[in-house]
Amino acid sequence: MKVAIAYEAGEPPVLEELPVPAVGPRDVLVRIAASGICHTDLNVLEGLSALPLPIALGHEGCGTVEEVGAEVRRVKPGDRVLASVAPACGTCWNCVNGISNQCELNPLVKAAERFTLPGGGRAAAVCGCGTFAEAMVVHEASVVPVRTDLADEELALLGCGVTTGLGAVLNTAAVTPGASVAVIGCGGVGQSVVQGARIAGAAVIIAVDPVPGRRAAALAAGATHAVDPGAGDPVVQVRELTSGRGADYTFEAVGRTELMVQAFAMARGHGTVTLVGMPPVGSALTLPAVQAVFSGKRLAGSVLGGAQILRDFPRFIALAESGRLDLGSMVSTRIGLADIAHGIELVARAEGVRTVIV
């Protein structure tokens, strides 16, 4: 089967013809129908991730189960499934205590070297998935069976970007009706934060992004205001739009530490700051200590939007089926697997909202 492999930092992925990985007792073979290209995969290619190379790329996908191991109970052949960037076994301490996005299977699942490379080397997959491929073999804890008529390219986005952004609003920050929200970064995750804020009933939703097309997309998705950081201090602009106080809730959806500091500054006293973007490995965040203490602001990291995938995938699908969550508007480009290098270039140039391999 064809698989996109990242061999060296700074180099484009290589589309290899590799043997289908062995299916272990708790593994599932999934024929992939669609996969979104996430900025995390770009971080891997640029050497900004802690993940070792070579590695199979892709972690945001959906498909159909073709084979299961002898001990698999969650899915069966023929099931349509949504892959998750974080497994959820459902039985470990973290899973039963409401933090299945920190499932104890995480290290095992993500370190599994599934692929045999030309020359005999071995490679793992991003988040234990490897969705930039014709098929993937994953632990059953990494897939959730779904029943929906959503198109493949829309459903796939729920595997990472949409759930990360939507969950950050509904789960991590718990945005309240009538609140003011500022979102820094309006790519796939940021657009999902905007939609989540609209769904939560926020009265003011401010989208901050230097790319005109992304600001326009955010306004179409439910933002009430768009801020160009190149037109003046974005913190000042956000404060002007929130009666001088700052936003009740701010979200950083890029993964850059200087923007995290901006998100902190944009929040009003006793506001909530949620960090959603994936920063480069080794980066450090520095905040003014006195303000951090006396402002009363709450700072929260958000892993996969605080999602509990067995609960949240079905409810987010229901939001999309009802029309309250617009997934179709987020798919800006569709490509084939053979065009993966071009798709990566689109993400690097911040073109569109989400490029999807179908």
C-alpha positions, 0 to 999 in steps of 0.5 A, spaced: 500 500 500 502 507 498 504 511 505 507 518 505 513 517 509 517 523 512 524 521 512 528 528 514 526 534 517 526 540 512 524 535 506 518 533 503 514 527 504 516 520 500 510 516 497 512 509 498 509 502 496 510 498 503 507 492 505 500 492 509 502 492 517 501 485 521 494 486 524 495 484 532 490 481 537 487 488 538 489 491 532 484 494 526 486 494 519 482 500 516 481 502 508 482 510 509 477 514 505 479 521 507 484 525 511 485 532 513 492 535 513 493 538 520 499 543 521 502 538 526 504 534 520 507 540 518 511 541 524 513 533 523 516 535 517 520 541 519 523 538 525 519 542 530 516 535 533 519 531 538 516 525 534 522 521 531 523 520 523 522 516 519 515 516 521 508 515 517 504 522 516 497 523 517 492 523 523 486 526 521 482 521 518 476 516 517 475 509 513 472 502 513 474 497 517 477 491 513 480 486 518 480 486 526 484 482 531 482 476 535 481 480 541 478 486 538 471 488 541 469 495 539 469 494 531 467 489 526 469 489 519 464 493 515 464 499 520 465 506 518 470 509 523 473 515 525 480 515 527 483 519 533 489 522 535 489 520 542 486 513 544 481 511 549 481 504 552 475 506 556 478 502 562 484 505 565 484 510 571 484 516 566 478 514 561 474 512 567 475 519 570 473 523 565 480 525 561 480 519 556 484 524 552 490 522 556 489 515 556 494 510 559 495 507 552 498 513 549 505 511 549 504 504 547 499 506 541 504 512 539 510 508 539 508 502 535 513 501 529 508 499 524 511 500 517 517 496 514 521 501 510 525 499 503 532 497 506 529 494 512 528 500 517 522 501 521 517 507 522 511 509 527 506 513 525 504 520 527 499 519 533 499 512 532 495 513 525 498 514 519 492 517 515 496 519 509 496 512 506 491 507 502 490 504 509 492 504 516 493 499 522 491 502 529 490 499 536 482 499 536 482 504 542 484 509 536 478 508 532 470 510 534 465 506 530 460 512 527 453 512 523 452 518 519 451 520 512 456 525 512 461 526 507 468 522 508 472 529 507 467 532 512 467 526 517 475 526 517 476 533 520 473 531 526 478 526 528 483 532 530 482 539 528 474 540 529 474 536 535 480 540 538 477 547 536 470 545 538 472 541 544 476 547 547 470 551 547 465 547 549 469 542 554 476 546 556 473 553 557 466 552 557 464 558 554 457 561 556 452 564 552 453 572 551 460 572 552 465 575 548 471 571 545 477 572 541 480 567 537 488 568 535 489 564 528 483 562 524 486 555 520 482 549 521 482 549 529 481 556 529 475 556 525 472 550 529 473 555 535 469 560 532 464 555 530 464 552 537 463 560 540 457 561 536 454 554 538 455 556 545 452 562 544 457 567 545 455 574 543 462 577 541 466 573 537 473 576 534 477 572 529 484 575 529 489 572 523 493 576 518 490 572 512 484 576 509 481 569 506 481 566 513 478 572 516 473 572 511 472 565 512 471 566 520 466 571 519 462 567 514 463 561 520 460 566 525 465 571 527 462 578 529 469 581 528 475 580 524 482 583 526 488 584 522 494 584 526 498 587 521 493 593 522 495 595 529 496 592 536 491 586 536 491 586 543 488 594 543 484 592 537 480 586 541 480 591 547 476 596 543 471 591 541 470 589 548 468 595 552 476 596 554 476 590 558 478 585 554 475 578 552 471 574 557 475 568 553 481 568 549 484 562 545 491 561 541 490 556 536 497 557 532 502 554 537 507 560 537 509 562 544 508 570 542 501 569 540 500 565 547 502 571 551 498 576 546 492 571 548 493 572 555 493 580 554 487 580 550 483 577 556 479 581 561 481 580 569 478 574 571 478 571 564 479 565 561 485 563 556 485 557 553 492 554 549 490 550 543 495 550 538 501 545 538 508 549 539 514 547 537 518 542 542 522 545 547 519 552 546 518 555 553 512 560 555 514 566 559 508 571 562 509 577 567 508 574 573 505 579 577 499 580 572 499 572 572 497 572 579 493 579 580 489 579 574 485 572 576 486 570 569 485 562 568 490 559 564 488 552 561 492 547 556 487 544 551 489 537 549 484 534 543 479 539 546 478 536 552 474 531 548 472 524 550 472 521 544 467 515 545 462 521 548 464 527 543 465 524 536 457 522 536 455 529 539 459 533 534 457 529 528 450 530 531 451 538 531 454 537 524 448 533 521 443 538 524 446 544 521 449 547 527 456 545 525 458 547 518 464 542 516 463 543 509 465 550 509 472 548 512 474 543 506 477 548 502 481 544 497 481 536 495 487 532 493 489 525 491 494 521 495 499 522 489 499 530 490 501 530 498 507 534 497 502 539 494 497 539 500 503 540 505 505 546 501 498 549 501 498 548 509 505 551 509 503 557 505 496 558 510 492 557 503 485 555 505 482 552 511 483 545 510 486 541 505 483 534 505 486 528 501 480 523 498 
